[in-house]
Amino acid sequence: MHSYEYLALPAPLRGQKIKGLKTPAERYAHELTTLLNDLSSEGWEYCRSECLPSEERKGLTGKTVVQNHLLIFRRPKPEQLAEHVTSADTSRTVAEPRQDAIEPPAIESPSADRPIHDSRREPMFASTRREE
């Protein structure tokens, strides 16, 4: 059974002004994205957002109900995570090297008439420039 710890944070009310972001929706989306990425780097997983009522004081004797917008996150408890890691280590077996392993392909050394081209970085174009 999984055991989690939870974190509830108030949702941002507005986004900060950022160069290049023109509309309030873009600013808010950026603010929310930054918050989600920061918490995810700490191990928190976003679950959902909730709108929950809360009773607050109004004036000296009055009370009012306010809606709070919350973001809910979770992550495995440290004990649960440690248990998962140790069980994975014990279940792992050491593989013996295969005797019939395939030899890696021989790589030819580059020559002046056959330059090396890495197609992952940029496309190869034939020179279309004419000599005049």
Rosetta blueprint (number, residue, H / E / L):
1 M L
2 H L
3 S L
4 Y E
5 E E
6 Y E
7 L E
8 A E
9 L E
10 P E
11 A L
12 P L
13 L L
14 R L
15 G L
16 Q L
17 K L
18 I L
19 K L
20 G L
21 L L
22 K L
23 T L
24 P H
25 A H
26 E H
27 R H
28 Y H
29 A H
30 H H
31 E H
32 L H
33 T H
34 T H
35 L H
36 L H
37 N H
38 D H
39 L H
40 S H
41 S H
42 E L
43 G L
44 W L
45 E E
46 Y E
47 C E
48 R E
49 S E
50 E E
51 C E
52 L E
53 P E
54 S E
55 E E
56 E E
57 R E
58 K E
59 G L
60 L L
61 T L
62 G E
63 K E
64 T E
65 V E
66 V E
67 Q E
68 N E
69 H E
70 L E
71 L E
72 I E
73 F E
74 R E
75 R E
76 P E
77 K L
78 P H
79 E H
80 Q H
81 L H
82 A H
83 E H
84 H H
85 V H
86 T H
87 S H
88 A H
89 D H
90 T H
91 S H
92 R L
93 T L
94 V L
95 A L
96 E L
97 P L
98 R L
99 Q L
100 D L
101 A L
102 I L
103 E L
104 P L
105 P L
106 A L
107 I L
108 E L
109 S L
110 P L
111 S L
112 A L
113 D L
114 R L
115 P L
116 I L
117 H L
118 D L
119 S L
120 R L
121 R L
122 E L
123 P L
124 M L
125 F L
126 A L
127 S L
128 T L
129 R L
130 R L
131 E L
132 E L
